[in-house]
């Protein structure tokens, strides 16, 4: 008997030795192939870079994985308890692998296999960290061994809190969200500190199958899984029976973050994104959690986008109806696969199908299965007979007017841009580069190079004022023929309307946008000065020395032109467009600051001192403050009497200039108040005529007007500041001479002090300053 016991014991020992040798062999073999886990001590997951508006509102983020890193100390217990109950209730007690959990899973899987049910796993949170950070998602025995070995090693190297921190910040929770903080915003629009157990349980329910349990896709299945987590919370004694019953009877309430501002600012955001990627590289921007502060004003941005869209739509309606998006067969699921027609939600447009047509209206059904009508009495703009408008099955854009009444919409074929700037700093406050970013990401503010036409003329006249001209200098408005070079045709410029007006003041040349006067002034100044001046203002980089440049024949962008107009408001200084104020890294360290202004001697001024800080700047002076004011005054005249007089009824202090190119291909209006400069451009992406009467005044100016009407009040549009060294006097509007009793019309004109002395032969000291209030009476 004893010999049998000895044999059994020997065999048992042998088997155990074989098992031990096998286990050690496996461990030795796999240990040499395992990735290095030590970097997890200092590892930080890829974090989104955030882009903020001028007043600190989050506008957008840049990320390969939408994630906000949250340290363990900031994670509330409600979340920790929920995830432990859902994924690994023994987390704080096992060494990396849960033996009890494995045994339980084996037993349950035997039953599940017999009943053809889904098998369950037994991976701990530590094992999931090993898999997510160090291994692939391959389902194999080989990976499970590696996972277990790494889990033991990670537990020895890291604290439980660090492991849980890594897990909760790394896991994918559906809807493009990584980590608990991002998911909390995505599903509930809340910070993690605001979550209750019902919401935390839903997040904890997602790691097992984020797509399957996505509450936006399958609310019933998501609730079923959430309720299981709630029951686990009860079993683990985190909640009591009463709270369990209350939470299980609570429906899932989702609140997706609204991104209307983001839609309206996508041209702006994309421009910033390109700039910082060019500077810092894709990986840093998308993974290192920059905080990017921009000047964008979301209120102005919304109004700028709305004004541009309204103006483009008004122009497009003048051209008539072009037809439906597509004609399809009417079925129960006709509204599927419409993504290519989708526009920004901020437009308020919907896609609809024409279901029935009668004498007075068309019956429609929207993409959201809402029935409605389009009344033909509102469709005069289409220039079509009723029978030519629609066919049953046509897909069209509509916008709800009231109840079941819908307005027919059409995506404009024309496009354009609008930009709003601070003239004293160059900070870009708003920018819309087109009607719809969804349809075209091409930015007509920063990318489209077009001829500015007459919008360039003010710089010719500003240069003239810098070269011994005055606003009252008479210039001949008569036909002129010029040579352009030995191999080029003779150039014969004409005024709009092909009329000539004889000697006229320089002011009149701008206000009435006279081409022939502008060319004569350019001749007098010289092409070399003009091209150098345009380069100093950053309008052009390498302009050709052709006389036609004086009429805006060289191409530039709306952003450059608008930036150059800032010089008229700020006293003749060059400002460059600023899209980024400051960039900070994830630790709060400033790595970029765009600031050319500084506080002089601020460190020497005590808060008890009566001395006020002085803000200085390093902006380059391009032309004199006196010339800047004279041009501002002249451009005010454009609004009061000239090509911009459609703005006069706003009763605001405005100045600006229209621009129209040959054959009415491009339309411009660039104008300003005392603290804003606004540039507008309208044209086709593949240049062609806008139409016979589609000038800057008719096509671009209404967009400027719409924006100013909704964004600027009398307090914000203060009178323009008169520069030192400027004297005012009453002159005859026609001759530019000092007004007398025979003058039929008079205006208050601005002169540089030395020009008054030289040209009017009077004593400067005896000329009183005329206040701005008095000037307005003469206008």
ABEGO torsion letter per residue (X at the ends): XAAAAAAAAAAAAAAAAAAAAAAAAAAAAAAAABBBAAAAAABBBBBBBBBBBAAGBBABBBBABBBBBBBAAABBAAAAAAAAAAABAAAAABAGBBAAAAAAAAAAAAAAAAAGBBBBBABBAAAAAAAAAABBABBBAAAAAAAAAAAAAAAAABBAAAAAAAAAAABBAEGGBBEAAAAAAAAAGBBAAABBAAAAAAAAAAAABAAAABAAABAAAAAAAAAAAAAAAAAAGABBAAAAAAAAABBBBBBBBBAAAAAAAAAAAAAAAAAAAAAAEAAAAAAAGBBBBBABBAAAAAAAAAAAAAAAAAAAAAAEBAEBABBBBBBAAAABGAAAABBBAAAGBBBBBBABBBAABBBBBBAAGBBBBBBAAAAAAAGBBAAAABBBGBBBBBBBABEABBBBBBBBABBEBBBBBBAAAGBBABBBAEABAAABABBAAAABBBBAEAAAAAAAAAAAAABGBBAABBBBBBBBBBBAEAABBBBBBBBBGGBBAEBBBAAAAAAAGBAAAAAAAAAAAEAAAAAAAAAAAGABABBBBBAAAAAGABBBBAAAAAAAAAAAAAGGBBBBBBABABBBBAAGBBABBBBABBBBGAAABBAABABBBBBBBABBBABBAAAAAAAAAAAAAAAAABAAAAAAAAGBBBBEBBBBBBGGABBBBBBBBAABBBBBBBBBABBBBAEAABBAAAAAAAAAAAAAAAABBAAABBBBBBBBGBBBBBBBAAAGBBBBAABABBBBBBBBAAAAAAAAGBBAAABBBBBAAAAAAAX
